[in-house]
Amino acid sequence: MDRKMANRKLIRLSQLKHKLATENLEEIDWVTFGVIVKKVTPQSANNSRTFSIWRLNDLRDLNECVSLFLFGEVHKEHWKTDQGTV
């Protein structure tokens, strides 16, 4: 993990909204980690393609969640991922 994180900045999910507003994250090599705290049953878009929505949290501030929408190949590969997975 130390090797993978070398020269990268960790931004907690609960800090992400603030960091997006105050920093230019496009110029920073950053990572975040989240736990799937809620999964919505896969939905169909207007174009009949299926997608998933996950609610992610860093377990520091349970009121601050990020919604992650999974489409296409990412949805096909990961939609069965269990709630509670990091």
Secondary structure, 3 states (H helix, E strand, C coil): CHHHHCCCEECCHHHHHHHHHHCCHHHCCEECCCEEEEEEEEEECCCCCEEEEEEEECCCCCCCCEEEEECHHHHHHHCCCCCCCC
